[in-house]
Amino acid sequence: MAVRIDHLNPTALPSRLHEVPAIRDGVTVKLTISQILELLNTEDISGLSDALETKAEKALIISADGLATGGGDISENRTITVPKANTSQAQGRTSDTVALTPLTGDKLVAARDSLSIHVRDQKTSGMSGGATSSGDNVRTLNTVVTNGIPGASLASNKITLPAGVYEVEISAPAIAVNRHKIDLRDAVSLTYLMNGSSEYSPPGSSATKSIISDRLTLAATTQLEIVHGMQTANAANGFGVEASLSGRPEVYTKAKFWKVD
């Protein structure tokens, strides 16, 4: 008479000598608990033990620091978040709790370039920069390349800029005038606001270029002009030698202002 295993009585004294049925290839046999334990792969059990020992405790805490927020214990999935700066925050330069991403940085550069004015002295191909005298010469500015600053303009060699903070890049060549340098000044009060590099171009040598690269703060709308001081006159082409290349325009003085605040 067959006996079902669920009809057997449980034991309060389990032993390695207890027997259980086992079947293989259609043949039923009995195995003791000891035999079953011997059949187990001790290496697998050891590896499982090692894995359990290296498993992180749920009580461990993942903490966020710096700009990151989130975290917590590892009893469940956690998210660490780093907030990114938007264009307004990047331009404002006041927040210290957000990260600047490459995309936002690119937008910031684009915004900076759009809020600028670029002017220059541009002449027809084959025309020199013009004659110069010793002492101060006001550089010609006759062309607006770009202008994205509300209230900014160019007229009669003078650049008008509204109040604000500006990054400034100016360059102007001179030839055969000996010592020379450019300066940026208030065209009304004649106050010198920025000073260019000191340069030297004696007769018979190549042209050299005086450069201004600095930051300018204007408290009110101001008219600006570029003054080029020269040691000696050059009545032929002191402001620069023409390139005369295939009808392309000649460019001499260049000035660019980026409004950054």
C-alpha atoms as a printed R data frame, in Angstrom:
    type eleno elety resid chain resno      x       y       z
1   ATOM     1    CA   MET     A     1  0.000   0.000   0.000
2   ATOM     2    CA   ALA     A     2  1.476   3.317  -1.049
3   ATOM     3    CA   VAL     A     3  2.008   5.982   1.573
4   ATOM     4    CA   ARG     A     4  1.856   9.646   0.689
5   ATOM     5    CA   ILE     A     5  4.577  11.825   2.184
6   ATOM     6    CA   ASP     A     6  2.063  14.379   3.407
7   ATOM     7    CA   HIS     A     7  0.429  11.576   5.475
8   ATOM     8    CA   LEU     A     8  3.619  10.959   7.482
9   ATOM     9    CA   ASN     A     9  4.121  12.412  10.934
10  ATOM    10    CA   PRO     A    10  6.668  15.215  11.340
11  ATOM    11    CA   THR     A    11  9.650  14.683  13.640
12  ATOM    12    CA   ALA     A    12 10.934  16.908  16.405
13  ATOM    13    CA   LEU     A    13 14.359  15.231  16.214
14  ATOM    14    CA   PRO     A    14 15.720  15.603  12.691
15  ATOM    15    CA   SER     A    15 18.806  13.519  11.970
16  ATOM    16    CA   ARG     A    16 21.317  12.947   9.181
17  ATOM    17    CA   LEU     A    17 20.200   9.319   9.345
18  ATOM    18    CA   HIS     A    18 16.663  10.129   8.204
19  ATOM    19    CA   GLU     A    19 15.890   8.685   4.813
20  ATOM    20    CA   VAL     A    20 14.104  10.175   1.854
21  ATOM    21    CA   PRO     A    21 13.077   8.575  -1.451
22  ATOM    22    CA   ALA     A    22 14.945   9.465  -4.653
23  ATOM    23    CA   ILE     A    23 14.410   8.436  -8.234
24  ATOM    24    CA   ARG     A    24 16.785   8.214 -11.180
25  ATOM    25    CA   ASP     A    25 16.277   6.545 -14.544
26  ATOM    26    CA   GLY     A    26 12.963   5.157 -13.293
27  ATOM    27    CA   VAL     A    27 14.516   3.447 -10.298
28  ATOM    28    CA   THR     A    28 13.443   4.541  -6.809
29  ATOM    29    CA   VAL     A    29 15.958   4.324  -3.984
30  ATOM    30    CA   LYS     A    30 16.363   5.777  -0.512
31  ATOM    31    CA   LEU     A    31 18.981   8.333   0.481
32  ATOM    32    CA   THR     A    32 19.987   9.496   3.925
33  ATOM    33    CA   ILE     A    33 20.371  13.191   4.688
34  ATOM    34    CA   SER     A    34 24.109  12.570   5.088
35  ATOM    35    CA   GLN     A    35 24.327  11.191   1.564
36  ATOM    36    CA   ILE     A    36 22.454  14.182   0.173
37  ATOM    37    CA   LEU     A    37 24.824  16.583   1.925
38  ATOM    38    CA   GLU     A    38 27.806  14.746   0.528
39  ATOM    39    CA   LEU     A    39 26.418  15.114  -2.969
40  ATOM    40    CA   LEU     A    40 26.201  18.864  -2.663
41  ATOM    41    CA   ASN     A    41 29.064  20.814  -4.245
42  ATOM    42    CA   THR     A    42 30.925  22.329  -1.327
43  ATOM    43    CA   GLU     A    43 32.603  24.860  -3.649
44  ATOM    44    CA   ASP     A    44 29.221  26.247  -4.715
45  ATOM    45    CA   ILE     A    45 28.192  26.584  -1.076
46  ATOM    46    CA   SER     A    46 31.492  28.341  -0.277
47  ATOM    47    CA   GLY     A    47 31.061  30.763  -3.197
48  ATOM    48    CA   LEU     A    48 27.514  31.527  -2.092
49  ATOM    49    CA   SER     A    49 28.794  32.234   1.402
50  ATOM    50    CA   ASP     A    50 31.432  34.609   0.075
51  ATOM    51    CA   ALA     A    51 28.852  36.434  -2.052
52  ATOM    52    CA   LEU     A    52 26.571  36.840   0.940
53  ATOM    53    CA   GLU     A    53 29.436  38.244   2.989
54  ATOM    54    CA   THR     A    54 30.176  40.903   0.368
55  ATOM    55    CA   LYS     A    55 26.542  41.891  -0.086
56  ATOM    56    CA   ALA     A    56 25.946  45.447   1.157
57  ATOM    57    CA   GLU     A    57 23.894  45.826   4.281
58  ATOM    58    CA   LYS     A    58 20.556  47.531   3.759
59  ATOM    59    CA   ALA     A    59 21.418  49.796   6.661
60  ATOM    60    CA   LEU     A    60 24.166  51.469   4.578
61  ATOM    61    CA   ILE     A    61 23.402  55.061   3.511
62  ATOM    62    CA   ILE     A    62 24.266  56.685   0.187
63  ATOM    63    CA   SER     A    63 24.744  60.386   0.853
64  ATOM    64    CA   ALA     A    64 24.761  63.237  -1.674
65  ATOM    65    CA   ASP     A    65 27.261  66.083  -1.340
66  ATOM    66    CA   GLY     A    66 28.198  69.283  -3.124
67  ATOM    67    CA   LEU     A    67 25.626  70.126  -5.820
68  ATOM    68    CA   ALA     A    68 24.068  66.636  -5.660
69  ATOM    69    CA   THR     A    69 20.810  65.865  -3.841
70  ATOM    70    CA   GLY     A    70 19.020  62.613  -3.041
71  ATOM    71    CA   GLY     A    71 20.343  59.312  -1.730
72  ATOM    72    CA   GLY     A    72 19.258  57.349   1.351
73  ATOM    73    CA   ASP     A    73 19.554  53.769   2.582
74  ATOM    74    CA   ILE     A    74 19.815  50.981  -0.003
75  ATOM    75    CA   SER     A    75 16.680  49.124   0.963
76  ATOM    76    CA   GLU     A    76 15.329  50.362  -2.382
77  ATOM    77    CA   ASN     A    77 16.543  52.108  -5.552
78  ATOM    78    CA   ARG     A    78 17.824  55.632  -4.945
79  ATOM    79    CA   THR     A    79 18.456  58.557  -7.298
80  ATOM    80    CA   ILE     A    80 21.244  61.132  -7.044
81  ATOM    81    CA   THR     A    81 20.398  64.380  -8.834
82  ATOM    82    CA   VAL     A    82 22.669  67.266  -9.855
83  ATOM    83    CA   PRO     A    83 20.592  70.300 -10.923
84  ATOM    84    CA   LYS     A    84 21.789  72.057 -14.068
85  ATOM    85    CA   ALA     A    85 21.958  75.796 -14.622
86  ATOM    86    CA   ASN     A    86 19.646  77.395 -17.145
87  ATOM    87    CA   THR     A    87 20.832  80.223 -19.408
88  ATOM    88    CA   SER     A    88 19.480  82.897 -17.065
89  ATOM    89    CA   GLN     A    89 21.343  81.453 -14.078
90  ATOM    90    CA   ALA     A    90 24.541  81.131 -16.107
91  ATOM    91    CA   GLN     A    91 24.317  84.731 -17.298
92  ATOM    92    CA   GLY     A    92 23.488  85.996 -13.806
93  ATOM    93    CA   ARG     A    93 26.590  84.327 -12.305
94  ATOM    94    CA   THR     A    94 25.051  84.400  -8.812
95  ATOM    95    CA   SER     A    95 23.884  80.824  -8.148
96  ATOM    96    CA   ASP     A    96 26.297  78.415  -6.475
97  ATOM    97    CA   THR     A    97 23.913  75.443  -6.324
98  ATOM    98    CA   VAL     A    98 23.668  74.403  -9.989
99  ATOM    99    CA   ALA     A    99 26.094  72.879 -12.512
100 ATOM   100    CA   LEU     A   100 27.008  74.388 -15.878
101 ATOM   101    CA   THR     A   101 26.523  71.843 -18.685
102 ATOM   102    CA   PRO     A   102 28.236  72.073 -22.092
103 ATOM   103    CA   LEU     A   103 24.880  72.893 -23.709
104 ATOM   104    CA   THR     A   104 24.182  75.749 -21.290
105 ATOM   105    CA   GLY     A   105 27.751  76.952 -21.724
106 ATOM   106    CA   ASP     A   106 27.260  76.995 -25.494
107 ATOM   107    CA   LYS     A   107 24.064  79.009 -25.075
108 ATOM   108    CA   LEU     A   108 25.922  81.389 -22.770
109 ATOM   109    CA   VAL     A   109 28.626  81.957 -25.372
110 ATOM   110    CA   ALA     A   110 25.993  82.499 -28.052
111 ATOM   111    CA   ALA     A   111 24.158  84.978 -25.831
112 ATOM   112    CA   ARG     A   112 27.425  86.799 -25.113
113 ATOM   113    CA   ASP     A   113 28.230  87.062 -28.812
114 ATOM   114    CA   SER     A   114 24.762  88.358 -29.636
115 ATOM   115    CA   LEU     A   115 25.038  91.132 -27.009
116 ATOM   116    CA   SER     A   116 27.983  92.843 -28.688
117 ATOM   117    CA   ILE     A   117 28.960  95.502 -31.187
118 ATOM   118    CA   HIS     A   118 31.750  95.026 -33.726
119 ATOM   119    CA   VAL     A   119 33.014  98.054 -35.700
120 ATOM   120    CA   ARG     A   120 36.040  98.651 -37.909
121 ATOM   121    CA   ASP     A   121 37.815 100.852 -40.414
122 ATOM   122    CA   GLN     A   122 37.064  99.242 -43.777
123 ATOM   123    CA   LYS     A   123 38.287 100.665 -47.076
124 ATOM   124    CA   THR     A   124 38.081  99.569 -50.692
125 ATOM   125    CA   SER     A   125 40.732  97.222 -52.008
126 ATOM   126    CA   GLY     A   126 44.008  98.962 -52.744
127 ATOM   127    CA   MET     A   127 43.448 101.882 -50.352
128 ATOM   128    CA   SER     A   128 45.918 102.380 -47.495
129 ATOM   129    CA   GLY     A   129 44.947 103.147 -43.918
130 ATOM   130    CA   GLY     A   130 45.817 106.781 -44.507
131 ATOM   131    CA   ALA     A   131 48.302 109.435 -43.495
132 ATOM   132    CA   THR     A   132 49.244 110.126 -39.888
133 ATOM   133    CA   SER     A   133 50.769 112.997 -37.972
134 ATOM   134    CA   SER     A   134 52.989 112.941 -34.920
135 ATOM   135    CA   GLY     A   135 51.061 112.997 -31.662
136 ATOM   136    CA   ASP     A   136 47.468 111.816 -31.235
137 ATOM   137    CA   ASN     A   137 45.423 110.669 -34.233
138 ATOM   138    CA   VAL     A   138 41.751 109.670 -34.012
139 ATOM   139    CA   ARG     A   139 41.343 106.346 -35.795
140 ATOM   140    CA   THR     A   140 38.712 106.025 -38.481
141 ATOM   141    CA   LEU     A   141 35.719 103.790 -37.711
142 ATOM   142    CA   ASN     A   142 33.269 103.633 -40.586
143 ATOM   143    CA   THR     A   143 31.665 100.170 -40.649
144 ATOM   144    CA   VAL     A   144 29.361  98.301 -38.244
145 ATOM   145    CA   VAL     A   145 29.899  94.571 -38.686
146 ATOM   146    CA   THR     A   146 27.373  93.487 -36.045
147 ATOM   147    CA   ASN     A   147 25.416  95.276 -33.344
148 ATOM   148    CA   GLY     A   148 23.230  93.449 -30.841
149 ATOM   149    CA   ILE     A   149 23.404  95.988 -27.990
150 ATOM   150    CA   PRO     A   150 20.292  98.158 -27.601
151 ATOM   151    CA   GLY     A   151 21.370 101.816 -27.497
152 ATOM   152    CA   ALA     A   152 24.788 101.190 -29.091
153 ATOM   153    CA   SER     A   153 25.725 102.924 -32.346
154 ATOM   154    CA   LEU     A   154 28.553 104.254 -34.519
155 ATOM   155    CA   ALA     A   155 28.763 107.745 -36.029
156 ATOM   156    CA   SER     A   156 31.642 110.062 -37.016
157 ATOM   157    CA   ASN     A   157 34.300 107.618 -35.739
158 ATOM   158    CA   LYS     A   158 32.613 107.537 -32.323
159 ATOM   159    CA   ILE     A   159 31.085 104.483 -30.637
160 ATOM   160    CA   THR     A   160 28.143 105.146 -28.348
161 ATOM   161    CA   LEU     A   161 27.606 102.576 -25.591
162 ATOM   162    CA   PRO     A   162 24.972 102.455 -22.837
163 ATOM   163    CA   ALA     A   163 25.955 102.042 -19.183
164 ATOM   164    CA   GLY     A   164 27.265  98.604 -18.293
165 ATOM   165    CA   VAL     A   165 30.314  96.365 -18.064
166 ATOM   166    CA   TYR     A   166 32.094  95.420 -21.288
167 ATOM   167    CA   GLU     A   167 34.817  93.062 -22.432
168 ATOM   168    CA   VAL     A   168 36.837  95.019 -25.000
169 ATOM   169    CA   GLU     A   169 39.120  93.902 -27.847
170 ATOM   170    CA   ILE     A   170 40.684  96.608 -30.065
171 ATOM   171    CA   SER     A   171 43.574  96.478 -32.527
172 ATOM   172    CA   ALA     A   172 45.083  99.014 -34.909
173 ATOM   173    CA   PRO     A   173 48.200  98.859 -37.125
174 ATOM   174    CA   ALA     A   174 50.808 101.517 -37.797
175 ATOM   175    CA   ILE     A   175 53.904 101.583 -40.006
176 ATOM   176    CA   ALA     A   176 57.035 103.728 -40.164
177 ATOM   177    CA   VAL     A   177 55.976 105.980 -37.277
178 ATOM   178    CA   ASN     A   178 58.557 104.762 -34.724
179 ATOM   179    CA   ARG     A   179 56.936 104.423 -31.275
180 ATOM   180    CA   HIS     A   180 53.151 104.189 -31.181
181 ATOM   181    CA   LYS     A   181 50.172 102.978 -29.119
182 ATOM   182    CA   ILE     A   182 46.378 103.209 -29.084
183 ATOM   183    CA   ASP     A   183 44.114 104.321 -26.242
184 ATOM   184    CA   LEU     A   184 40.358 104.367 -25.791
185 ATOM   185    CA   ARG     A   185 38.986 107.659 -24.515
186 ATOM   186    CA   ASP     A   186 35.750 109.442 -23.725
187 ATOM   187    CA   ALA     A   187 35.125 111.509 -26.865
188 ATOM   188    CA   VAL     A   188 33.407 114.267 -24.860
189 ATOM   189    CA   SER     A   189 35.565 114.686 -21.737
190 ATOM   190    CA   LEU     A   190 38.699 113.408 -23.532
191 ATOM   191    CA   THR     A   191 39.418 111.191 -20.498
192 ATOM   192    CA   TYR     A   192 41.555 108.166 -21.317
193 ATOM   193    CA   LEU     A   193 39.731 104.997 -20.234
194 ATOM   194    CA   MET     A   194 41.870 102.129 -21.580
195 ATOM   195    CA   ASN     A   195 45.480 101.871 -22.716
196 ATOM   196    CA   GLY     A   196 46.841  99.769 -25.538
197 ATOM   197    CA   SER     A   197 50.146  97.981 -25.909
198 ATOM   198    CA   SER     A   198 53.279 100.002 -26.667
199 ATOM   199    CA   GLU     A   199 54.666  99.208 -30.125
200 ATOM   200    CA   TYR     A   200 57.511 100.221 -32.439
201 ATOM   201    CA   SER     A   201 57.673 100.486 -36.228
202 ATOM   202    CA   PRO     A   202 60.658 102.471 -37.534
203 ATOM   203    CA   PRO     A   203 60.978 103.554 -41.202
204 ATOM   204    CA   GLY     A   204 61.863 100.638 -43.450
205 ATOM   205    CA   SER     A   205 60.292  98.014 -41.173
206 ATOM   206    CA   SER     A   206 56.983  96.174 -41.179
207 ATOM   207    CA   ALA     A   207 53.784  97.402 -39.579
208 ATOM   208    CA   THR     A   208 53.117  96.577 -35.942
209 ATOM   209    CA   LYS     A   209 49.773  96.473 -34.197
210 ATOM   210    CA   SER     A   210 48.788  98.052 -30.870
211 ATOM   211    CA   ILE     A   211 46.167  96.070 -28.955
212 ATOM   212    CA   ILE     A   212 43.681  96.686 -26.140
213 ATOM   213    CA   SER     A   213 42.219  93.692 -24.305
214 ATOM   214    CA   ASP     A   214 40.533  94.604 -21.049
215 ATOM   215    CA   ARG     A   215 37.268  95.182 -19.168
216 ATOM   216    CA   LEU     A   216 35.499  98.537 -19.221
217 ATOM   217    CA   THR     A   217 32.809  99.812 -16.847
218 ATOM   218    CA   LEU     A   218 30.609 102.716 -17.944
219 ATOM   219    CA   ALA     A   219 28.374 104.428 -15.381
220 ATOM   220    CA   ALA     A   220 26.326 106.196 -18.069
221 ATOM   221    CA   THR     A   221 25.876 106.264 -21.838
222 ATOM   222    CA   THR     A   222 29.253 107.280 -23.274
223 ATOM   223    CA   GLN     A   223 30.738 108.236 -26.628
224 ATOM   224    CA   LEU     A   224 34.089 106.555 -27.213
225 ATOM   225    CA   GLU     A   225 36.886 107.069 -29.731
226 ATOM   226    CA   ILE     A   226 40.173 105.334 -30.432
227 ATOM   227    CA   VAL     A   227 43.229 107.576 -30.321
228 ATOM   228    CA   HIS     A   228 46.518 106.459 -31.858
229 ATOM   229    CA   GLY     A   229 49.571 108.254 -30.483
230 ATOM   230    CA   MET     A   230 52.592 108.267 -32.819
231 ATOM   231    CA   GLN     A   231 56.134 109.496 -32.391
232 ATOM   232    CA   THR     A   232 56.595 110.609 -35.994
233 ATOM   233    CA   ALA     A   233 54.361 111.344 -38.942
234 ATOM   234    CA   ASN     A   234 53.912 109.160 -42.018
235 ATOM   235    CA   ALA     A   235 52.105 111.081 -44.718
236 ATOM   236    CA   ALA     A   236 51.900 108.052 -47.003
237 ATOM   237    CA   ASN     A   237 50.348 105.149 -45.122
238 ATOM   238    CA   GLY     A   238 51.010 105.481 -41.381
239 ATOM   239    CA   PHE     A   239 47.661 103.892 -40.523
240 ATOM   240    CA   GLY     A   240 48.503 100.719 -42.439
241 ATOM   241    CA   VAL     A   241 49.598  99.299 -45.779
242 ATOM   242    CA   GLU     A   242 46.988  98.001 -48.205
243 ATOM   243    CA   ALA     A   243 46.964  94.316 -49.144
244 ATOM   244    CA   SER     A   244 45.377  94.827 -52.610
245 ATOM   245    CA   LEU     A   245 44.141  91.236 -52.868
246 ATOM   246    CA   SER     A   246 41.580  90.406 -55.566
247 ATOM   247    CA   GLY     A   247 39.165  93.194 -54.815
248 ATOM   248    CA   ARG     A   248 38.706  92.228 -51.171
249 ATOM   249    CA   PRO     A   249 38.232  95.152 -48.768
250 ATOM   250    CA   GLU     A   250 41.076  96.480 -46.649
251 ATOM   251    CA   VAL     A   251 40.517  96.371 -42.861
252 ATOM   252    CA   TYR     A   252 42.619  98.373 -40.423
253 ATOM   253    CA   THR     A   253 41.283  99.362 -36.998
254 ATOM   254    CA   LYS     A   254 38.992  96.755 -35.414
255 ATOM   255    CA   ALA     A   255 37.008  97.136 -32.182
256 ATOM   256    CA   LYS     A   256 34.598  94.767 -30.488
257 ATOM   257    CA   PHE     A   257 32.643  95.305 -27.246
258 ATOM   258    CA   TRP     A   258 30.767  92.510 -25.425
259 ATOM   259    CA   LYS     A   259 28.224  93.684 -22.834
260 ATOM   260    CA   VAL     A   260 28.623  91.284 -19.897
261 ATOM   261    CA   ASP     A   261 26.658  93.156 -17.223
